[in-house]
Structure formats: C-alpha cells, structure tokens
Amino acid sequence: MEEVISSLPRDRRRLPSDLEVAMTATVSPPGSATASSRPAPRAPSRVRSSAPSTGRLPGLDGLRTVAIVAVLIFHLNAAWLPGGFIGVDIFFVVSGFLITTLLVRERASTGRVDLAGFWGRRARRLLPALLLAIPVSVLLARLTEADLLVGVGSQVLGALTFAFNWVQIAAGADYFHATTPQLFMNYWSLAVEEQFYLIWPLATLVLLRLVRSGRARAGIAGGLAVLSAVLMALRFDPDAGATRVYYGTDTHVFGLMIGAALAFWYADGGAARLAAPAWVARRRPVAGIAGAVLLGSMWWLEESRALTFRGGLAIASLATAALIAVAVGGGTLARLLDLPPMRWIGERSYGIYLWHWPVILVVNADITSVPGSAGFLSSRLWAVLVTFAIADLSFRLVERPVRRFGWRGAFTRLAACVPGRADGARVLAGAITVLVVATVAVIATAPDATSTEKLIAANAKAAERTATSTATAPALTTATFTMPKGNQIDAYGDSMMIGSVPALKYYFPGIRIDAKSNRRWSAGLAAVTASGTDIRRAVVLSFGTNAGVDEADVRATLDKLGPKRMVVLVNIHLNEARATADNTTLAKVAADYPNAIVADWNAEVTKQRGLLQPDGIHPSMTGQHRYAALVRQALADLSYQHTGKVVKLKPLPIP
C-alpha cells in the first residue's frame, strides 16, 4: 500500500499489506516516488515520503496475524477450524479502515489526494510478490503433480487482471466443495481488494468533496455495508452453493465498507472519543465480547450453515471493527497484538497468504498421508515451515526493496547480490526471462482435465451402460435378506461411485449403476423415485460428497425403498469439518431402519494410505477395490443380522 511513516525509525515503519491491506497506518505523501523512480544504478535512493508523520496505529499487525493464522489453519485442515475462512473478512475490515484512513489523512494534510501516487504505491506493494508467486508456484506444480495445473491459464489471467473472483464465478467454480484443487484458489479475495483499491479512492474523493460531515460519510459507507450484507443474504441459495455470494464483490464488500465507515468516524473526532475515560473504562469488556464473537464465529460458522452467509460474516466483520477501535486506542489488547511474533507474521501476512495454498497443494501431492495420522501432521507442519520461509524471503528480497527503492532500485540491489564477476543485471534479467518463458510453456501445455476427471468420465460411460439394463427387479420375498448376487443389486451414487465402477462390476457382476458427478441426496431421491418398482432387492446409496447429507432426504429415500430391500449407505470422506456431522447423520438414520447398514468408507480411508487419488477425495485403483469390498462386507453383515447365517466371502484378487 503506501510507504509508512517515513519519519519513524526504520524498525518502526509499517507498510500496508495487500490482502491484509495496508500494513501501515500512516500516510504516504502525494509526492512520494512511484514505480517510475530511477535510482542510481549502484546506490539506489530510498523512496521518500514528504507528508507529515501521523504516527503508527497499534494492534493492526496483530489483527492481520490472527487473520492469516485462521485462514492457514482452515486450509491445512478445515476440521481444525471450520470457520477459519473468516480470517479473510478480518483482512477486509482492516483493509477498509487503513485505506480510507490513508486517503482521509492525505486530504487533510495536503488538501488533495494524489491518485496516481496512491495506485503506484499499491502496485509496488502488491505486484512484486504476486509476480514471483505465480510462476514459481506453476513450475513447482508441474514438477510434482500435473493435475494441479488444470485450469491454471484462466486462474493466472484472473490474478493478473484483478478479476480472479469473477473469472471463477463465470467458470462455475466451487470454493468450498472443489473436487479439483485450484492452484490459486485463494487469490479470489485479492481480486476483491484490488477492485476496492481501484474504485474506492474515487468514491472517497467524491465523499470528501460533497459530504461535509464525517459522521455522514461514515453513515454512507455503513449503508453500503448493509446493502452488501443484505445482497449476500438474499442471493444465498443453499442448493446452488455459496460460491457466488462468497466470491462476488457486490455481495462480499461489506467488510471493507465497515472498515471504511470506522475510518470516517475515527477521523471525525473518533480518535478523541476513544481516548476519553468513559471509553477507556469499557475497552476490556468490549474487547472480550468482540474477541469471543470472532473466535466463536471461526469455530461455529461453517460453510454448511445458512446463517454464515445470512448475517454471520457481517457480524464477524463488526466484531473485527470493534477490536480495531479498542486496539488503536492503546491498552492491553494493543500491547498483546504488538508483541514481536505477532508483528513479524503480520508484516509478512500478504506473502504468507499468497504462498500458503500453492505450497499446501504441492506438499499434498509430494507427501501422501491420511488425515489424523502422524504423517499428515508432519506434512502440514512442513507446509507451514516452507510457507513461512518463502514468505520471509519474498518480503526481504522482493517486496521490501521494491517498496523502498522502486522497481529499478530493487532490481539493481538484487543484481548486486549475484556472486562472482558476472554482470549481475544480465544474469538476473536472464533468470527472469527463463522463468517467464518456462511458466508460459507450462501454462500452454497444461492438461484440460485431471487424471481423476478422465477416469470418472470413462467410468461414467460404463455406468450408463449398466444403468440401461432392462432386467426386471425380482419380487421381494422372505428370502430378501440373503446375500445378493450382482444381478440383484442396484447402486445409486455420485462421483465417488463413478470412480469405483470397474471394481463394483468386478465384485458384483450384473450390478446396475446409476451414478452422476456432484449428485446430492435430493437428486438421489429423485433417481430412486423415477425407478418406480423396477428396483432390485439390494440397493447401494452413495451421495453427499460435494453437497453434504440432508437427513430428511436420506429418510425419504429409505422410505421410498421400503423395509424389504437391503440398503447400504456408504458414508463420506472429506478433509472438511462437515464430514463428521454428515457421517453421524447417516449412522443415526441407519440405526432407525433395520434393513439399512452403513459401509464405513471414512474409517477405511483413515486407517489405510493409498486409497485416494491425488485430489484427496476420489478412490485410487486400490481404493476402488476397497470401496467395493466394503460394500460387499456390509451386505454380508446385513444378511447375517436378519438371517443369522454367516456369509463366507471369497477373497478376490485385485486384477
């Protein structure tokens, strides 16, 4: 964002961070050097700020640390912090507050706002790390797992044009239930902030010129926040998913606007009010309540809850604003948030945000492990260490030099670090050229589908052929619960079942399979209903991988099948918090239906490595055979429960 407090000692300067918007609370003067600065080749001059110092706002680095840690934990394993994605909303509020504060202070101190200077400083703050993270991540993905490169061209285009969120919305991406991990999925929020940086300074200038009262300006910004939050609530459709309202700038700008409203209020006498004895006496309880709301939201506001998008995120944003109001006034909270580790992470939070998701995906591809195992924990720790190391190097060697010395100055300083007698500038320019060319080549040759998607597509055709079988369902008799043969079984499912079609046909010759990707339980109920009476005496149901388990739909499906059919419910395995709740629901429903049993796929995957594809969701070659064997064992167990006869299953070799 801007250079921060140029009058402070170097170790006290704060530079606004990008997603974490703005690291600084001070104003960079309109006359400060921009990307066009031309420092001397060997001794580049520091980019200086001529604006009067306004002082550093305490506590904001620490809030950015809270935000990035929450997001990081959520992406490492959503079950550890189901609402950790709220960290992005913390970033939004901090960004809105700092950006607006910078603009208002510049106008107050100079009588104008240098938009070109503002945007130039933003470019120097955001682009260096971004232009490094994209090519390095692409090349690392190519070296470890080509599947990570599917769709990477549109992702890079969206990232470089500040339109990532809209590109992904247009492509029908699903942030919370993506079956194909996207290398730059987390960049959607950067796009929202970058669009804010482009538009909000213009809107702020209009407000500063036309609206005299700071409270009125705060009211207008607050009104925009309310409008955005209402749009999110109204446009949220549980059946369609949350991605449109979560990614959309129109529906998710309320955090930025809440921060902006606080900044207008703070500039219009709010700072004095926060120093008044009456407020100082209330700081501790306010901080306690706001902190409890924020931490509670991170645990309770899962993506599967409608309340999350119908006011939950807005409430978390208001709690963040309350914490900012407490922190900027000093006191215990500010001191805690300004502890050295908090400030260190906060300063690097933009880089950590850029790098953490690509690093997690690359580590996942390189080190396969089962969630909950020691190997999984060690791989997560390794991902964190690598992320922090890269982010620190990026901060020291790229971000801070460009911010302080401009593009040319930073290039000159980095070139001077090239060892030996070689021309450092040429070596560095050559390395950059090779990096760019290699990245373009990898993007141009990226696969159009993952290996899992290709397998699912092939298996889907095989499933369609089995579903067209015209064999009529046998009449249900008292022998209904004997172990069924393949031609006595119907299977309905989603992409998990599609991924297991060859194994299901191998274990159950003659089985009929009706499976489609992304199928919800409601769609499964519709498929069973459409089959009418032509349903065989044993049925396998496997839905909910992407959309979760709806208890009412599960019960309605079992009611439709009736009490005389054997029913196997295959539970789900996901690296998401909702998997536990969904599997609990399936077990609860099965307990109420004597003719139903759960095939515990989740337990099978958890205790044995190598059963999943690189996407961590669909079964591998070994996994699909374990999937089919698990279904066979469940049918045998259900038969024993009703007939009292042990079913001896002949081991089948994996072909």
Residue, then its C-alpha position, 0 to 999 in steps of 0.5 A: m500500500e503506501e510507504v509508512i511513516s517515513s519519519l519513524p525509525r526504520d524498525r518502526r515503519r509499517l507498510p500496508s499489506d495487500l490482502e491484509v491491506a495496508m500494513t501501515a497506518t500512516v500516510s504516504p505523501p502525494g509526492s512520494a516516488t512511484a514505480s517510475s523512480r530511477p535510482a542510481p544504478r549502484a546506490p539506489s535512493r530510498v523512496r521518500s515520503s514528504a507528508p507529515s508523520t501521523g504516527r503508527l496505529p497499534g494492534l493492526d499487525g496483530l489483527r492481520t496475524v490472527a487473520i492469516v493464522a485462521v485462514l492457514i489453519f482452515h486450509l491445512n485442515a478445515a476440521w481444525l477450524p471450520g470457520g477459519f475462512i473468516g480470517v479473510d473478512i478480518f483482512f477486509v475490515v482492516s483493509g477498509f479502515l487503513i485505506t480510507t484512513l490513508l486517503v482521509r489523512e492525505r486530504a487533510s494534510t495536503g488538501r488533495v489526494d494524489l491518485a496516481g501516487f496512491w495506485g503506484r504505491r499499491a502496485r509496488r506493494l502488491l505486484p512484486a510478490l504476486l509476480l514471483a508467486i505465480p510462476v514459481s508456484v506453476l513450475l513447482a506444480r508441474l514438477t510434482e503433480a500435473d493435475l494441479l495445473v488444470g485450469v491454471g491459464s484462466q486462474v493466472l489471467g484472473a490474478l493478473t487482471f484483478a478479476f480472479n473472483w469473477v473469472q471463477i464465478a463465470a467458470g462455475a467454480d466451487y470454493f468450498h466443495a472443489t473436487t479439483p484443487q485450484l492452484f490459486m484458489n485463494y487469490w479470489s479475495l485479492a481480486v476483491e481488494e484490488q477492485f476496492y483499491l481501484i474504485w474506492p479512492l474515487a468514491t472517497l474523493v467524491l465523499l470528501r468533496l460533497v459530504r461535509s460531515g464525517r459522521a455522514r460519510a461514515g453513515i454512507a459507507g455503513g449503508l453500503a455495508v448493509l446493502s452488501a450484507v443484505l445482497m449476500a443474504l438474499r442471493f444465498d441459495p443453499d442448493a446452488g452453493a455459496t460460491r457466488v455470494y462468497y466470491g462476488t464483490d457486490t455481495h462480499v464488500f461489506g467488510l471493507m465498507i465497515g472498515a471504511a465507515l470506522a475510518f470516517w468516524y475515527a477521523d471525525g473526532g473518533a480518535a478523541r472519543l476513544a481516548a476519553p475515560a468513559w471509553v477507556a473504562r469499557r475497552r476490556p469488556v468490549a474487547g472480550i465480547a468482540g474477541a469471543v464473537l470472532l473466535g466463536s464465529m471461526w469455530w461455529l460458522e461453517e460453510s454448511r450453515a445458512l446463517t454464515f452467509r445470512g448475517g454471520l460474516a457481517i457480524a464477524s466483520l463488526a466484531t473485527a471493527a470493534l477490536i480495531a477501535v479498542a486496539v488503536g486506542g492503546g491498552t492491553l489488547a494493543r500491547l498483546l497484538d504488538l508483541p514481536p511474533m505477532r508483528w513479524i507474521g503480520e508484516r509478512s501476512y500478504g506473502i504468507y497468504l499468497w504462498h500458503w495454498p500453492v505450497i499446501l497443494v504441492v506438499n499434498a501431492d509430494i507427501t501422501s498421508v491420511p488425515g489424523s495420522a502422524g504423517f499428515l501432521s508432519s506434512r502440514l507442519w512442513a507446509v507451514l515451515v516452507t510457507f513461512a520461509i518463502a514468505d520471509l524471503s519474498f518480503r526481504l528480497v522482493e517486496r521490501p526493496v521494491r517498496r523502498f527503492g522502486w522497481r529499478g532500485a530493487f532490481t539493481r540491489l538484487a543484481a548486486c547480490v549475484p556472486g562472482r564477476a558476472d554482470g549481475a543485471r544480465v544474469l538476473a534479467g536472464a533468470i527472469t526471462v527463463l522463468v517467464v518463458a518456462t511458466v508460459a510453456v507450462i501454462a500452454t501445455a497444461p492438461d484440460a482435465t485431471s487424471t481423476e476427471k478422465l477416469i470418472a468420465a470413462n467410468a461414467k460411460a460404463a455406468e450408463r451402460t449398466a444403468t440401461s439394463t432392462a432386467t426386471a427387479p425380482a419380487l421381494t420375498t422372505a428370502t430378501f435378506t440373503m446375500p445378493k448376487g450382482n444381478q440383484i443389486d442396484a447402486y445409486g451414487d455420485s462421483m465417488m461411485i463413478g470412480s469405483v465402477p470397474a471394481l463394483k462390476y468386478y465384485f458384483p457382476g450384473i450390478r446396475i449403476d446409476a451414478k452422476s458427478n456432484r449428485r446430492w441426496s435430493a437428486g438421489l431421491a429423485a433417481v430412486t423415485a423415477s425407478g418406480t418398482d423396477i428396483r432390485r432387492a439390494v440397493v447401494l446409496s452413495f451421495g453427499t460428497n460435494a453437497g453434504v447429507d440432508e437427513a430428511d432426504v436420506r429418510a425419504t429415500l429409505d422410505k421410498l425403498g421400503p423395509k424389504r430391500m437391503v440398503v447400504l449407505v456408504n458414508i463420506h470422506l472429506n478433509e472438511a469439518r462437515a464430514t463428521a456431522d454428515n457421517t453421524t447423520l447417516a449412522k443415526v438414520a441407519a440405526d432407525y431402519p433395520n434393513a439399512i447398514v452403513a459401509d464405513w468408507n471414512a474409517e477405511v480411508t483413515k486407517q489405510r494410505g493409498l486409497l485416494q487419488p491425488d485430489g484427496i477425495h476420489p478412490s485410487m485403483t486400490g481404493q476402488h477395490r476397497y470401496a467395493a469390498l466394503v460394500r460387499q462386507a456390509l451386505a454380508d453383515l446385513s444378511y447375517q443380522h436378519t438371517g443369522k447365517v454367516v456369509k463366507l466371502k471369497p477373497l478376490p484378487i485385485p486384477 
